[in-house]
Amino acid sequence: MANRKKLKRILLHITIWISILIICLPLIYAVIISTRDLQGTFVSPPNLKFGSDAIETYKKAWTTVNMGRLLIIKFGSDAIETYKKAWTTVNMGRLLINSGIVAITTSVVKIILAIMAAFAIVFFDFRGKYVAFAAVFLTQLLPVPVKIVPTFELMKAFNWVDSYYALTFPYFATATGTFLFRQFFLTVPNDLVDAARIDGCSPMTFLRKVLIPLSWNNIGALFLVEFVYMWNRYLWPLIITNSEEMRVAQIGIKMLMTTGSINQWNIIMAGAIITLIPPLIVLLILQKTFIEGFVMRTGK
């Protein structure tokens, strides 16, 4: 019996590791491609050997899109000149800053509005609140292409084209966040609400001192999801921005691709890996909060 349980545990771990390998294989291959020279990217059949020109490839990718101005890293005697040449091409440093501003601002505002909306729906009685809650979800049923044209016309009417307002404002509302906090607030015991009311807490005091401290795991989980979602936006920033100063990192990857000659996929993959670093850092910081938030939700 003990041997059977041990065998099942071993098979389970093997299955898990194989699944992880399959999921991570595209990322692993992208890292490997980014370490090769241009000729090595077209090897057939593909292999998983790291190239010998990894440092030079990353130097060229970094300098081509102006990635290295924010950090001082020494790769070799030609690093400074290479960074200058790459930085002036697409100014990737600026694109990363733009993506960070858009992702952080939108995520924070989304969480604030979602908390306020869920708080009103759960703890206040007013006519039509269920209709309002349903209307929030109806907005999720509209396909993205349907909303692009009217949203663009609205941004144009406000004279917000090619600005941070246009990059962030259309994403402030979140049906997912409202639903998440509504479900969590419904689990708050009525005794806790009555005790706060007896102690003389106003609605905003109850929200600030009771509900928000209880919701930190949900806030962290939602922030991570929304940050990654906004960081990966490509279509809307491409449409609503005209100048290179307002472009975002995902567009920077596209700018690394050439139309008149062979794409240097090693440099493109290196740029993609560099662009992946900020969301990865956020994930590592909020990993525990993210997991605890979803464990709490499934446990309830």
N, C-alpha and C positions, 0 to 999 in steps of 0.2 A: 504493500500500500504506500509506504513511504517512498519507495523507488518510483512508483507510478506518478506521485505528486511531483517528485523532483524532475522526472522526464517531462511532464507537462509544463513545468516552470521553465525548463531549458528551451523547449520548443516555442513557448510563448515569447521568450526573450529573443530567440533567433528570428521569429516572425517580425517582431517589433523592429529589430535592427535592419532587417531586409527592407521593411517598409520605409524606414527613415532614409536608407540609402537611395531607394528609388525616388523619394520625394526630393532629396537634396542633390541628386545626380546632375540636373541642369545647372545648378549653382556651382557645383564642383567643377563641371566642365567649363563653365564661363571663367572661373578663376584660372584653370589650366590654360585655356586659350589666351588669356590676358598675359601669360608669362612667355608666350612664344613670339617669334618674329612673324612678319607677314606671310612668308612662304610656309611656315609651320602651321598656320591656321587652316591650310587647304590640304593637309595630309589625308590620304584615303588608303585604307579605312581609318576612321578616327581612332586615336589612342588617348590614354589618360596619363601620358608622360609630361611632366613639367618641362617647359622650355628653358634653355640656358640663358636667354636674354630677358629674364623676368624684370630685372632692375631697370634696364634700358627701356623696356616697353612701358613700364609704369611711369618712368620719368617723362617719356614722350607724351603719354596720355594726360599726365598731370599738367604739363606745360601747354599742350594743345588747347585745352579748355580753361586755362587760367585757374586751376584748382589749388595751386599752392601758395597763394598770397596770404592766406589766413594762418598758415603754419610754416615755420622755418625748418625745412628738412634737407639734409645734405645727402645727396645720392652720389655725387662725384664732382669733378672739377668743372664740368659743363652744365651742372644742374641749374645754376642761376640764369644763364643765358637761355637754356631750354625752357625754363618756367616763364621767362619774359615773353618768349615767342609764342608759347601756347596760351598764356593769359590774354594776350591781345587778340586772339582768334575769336573765341566765343565768351570769354569772361565768365568761366564757370564759378568762380568765387562769388560773384554777384548773384548768379542763378541759385546757388545753394542758400545764400542769405534770403533771397526772395521766397524760396520754398519753405524755409524755416519760419519766416514771418507769417506767411499764409497759413501754414499748418498749425502753428501754435495759436495764432489769433482766432482762427476759425474753431479750433477744438475748445478753447476756453469759453468763447461766446456760446457755442452749441451747448456746452454743459450747463452754463448759467441759465439759458433759456429753457432747456429741458427740465431742470430742477424746478424753476418757477412754474412752468406749465403743469408738470405732474403734481406739484404742491397744490395748485388751484383746483385741479380736477379731483383730487382725493379728499382734501380737507375742507372744501367749500361747496356749498349747495347753491347752485344758480341754474336758472332755466336754460336748457339747451346744452348743458356741459357734455353730455354723452354724444350729442350731435357734433359738438366742436371736436371732441376726441376722435370721432370717426372721420371727420373732415381732415384731420391731421394725417391719418393713414391713407386717405384717398390721394394725397399728393404723391405717395410712393408708387401709385399705380400708373402714373404717367411716364411713358418712355423718355429717356434723356433727350433724344433728338427733337421731341415735341416741345420741350421746354427751352431749347437753346435759342430759337429765333425770338420768341417774346421776351426772354430774359436779356438777350442782346439789345433789343429795341428799348427796353427799360433802362439798361445801363447807358445807352446812347442818349436817351432823354435826360438823364441825370448828369450827363457829361462826365461819366465815370470810366469811359473806355480807356484802357491802358493805364490803370491805376490799381492800387491795393484794394480800394473799395469794390471794384468789379471782380477781383479775384477772391474776395472773402464774403461779401454781403450775400450773394445768392445761396451760400451754403450754411448760413447761420441757423436755419430751422432744421430740426432733426426729429423725425417721427420715431426712429429707433431709440434715441435717448429719452424721449418723453415716455415711451412705453416701458423702458427699462426702469426708470425712476418711479413711474406709477406703480408697477408691480412690486417694487421694493417698499414703497410707502404704504401699500395695502397690507403689508405684513407687520407694520408697527402696531403694537397692542393698543387697544382703546384706553386701557388703564394708564398708559404712559401719556396719552393725549389729555385725559382727564386730570392727571396729576399736574401737568404743565399748566393747564387752564386754572386749576385751583391755586397754584403758586403765583398766578397773575402774569403769566407769560403772554405777550402779544403774539399774533401769528408769525410775524417776522422774527421775533426772538426765539420762538419755538423752532422755526426753520433753521436759524443760524446756530443755536446752541444745542439742539437735540438732533434734528434730522440730518444736517450736513455732517456732523461728526460720525453718525452711524453709517453714512453713505460713502466713506472714503474709498472703500474697495471698489464700489460701483463707479465712482468718479474716475479712479485710476484706470479701470478697465475700459471705460468709454473714451477717456482721453487717448489711450493707446490706439484703439480702433480708429478713432477719428483722425488722429495724427497720421497714421499710415495711409488712411484713405485720402486725405488731402495731399500728402506728400506725393502720391502716385498720380495725381490729376494731370492729364495731358491735353485732352481735347478742348476743354473750356479755356485754359490759359492760352492755348494756341490761337483760339478765335478772338479772345477779348484783348490780347496784348499786341502791340505793334512794334514797340522798341525793344532792343536787346536788354535794356536796363530793367525791364519788367518781366522778362522771361523767367521760367522756373527750371529746375534741374532736369526734369524729364525731357523738356525741349532741348536742353543742352546735349543730352545723349543723341537725339535725332540730328543735331547740328554737327556731330562728329562724323555722321555718314555723308559721303560724297555722292553726287549724282553723275559726274562726268568721268569717273575712273573707278577702279576697284576699291571697295571699302576695306579699310584696315581694321579687320575685326578684332585683332588683338588690342588695339587702342580703344575701340568701342567697348569691348568687354571690360577693360580696365576702368573706363569712365563709369560704366554701370556698377562695378563693384564699389567704386568710391562713392557714388550716389547712394548706395545701399547702406553706408556706414551710419548716417544720422538716425534713420529709423531703427537700426539695430541697437544703437546706444539707448534710445528711448525704450525699446523692448527689454533690454537688460536691466534698466533702472526700474521699470514698472512690472517686471515679470512676476514677482511675488504677489503684488497687488492684483494683477490681472487674473492670476490663477485663483487666488482667494475669492475674488469677486464672483467668478463663475462657479466655484465650488459652493459658495454660499447660496447662489441662486438655485443650483440643482439640488442642494440639500433641503431647501425649503419647498 
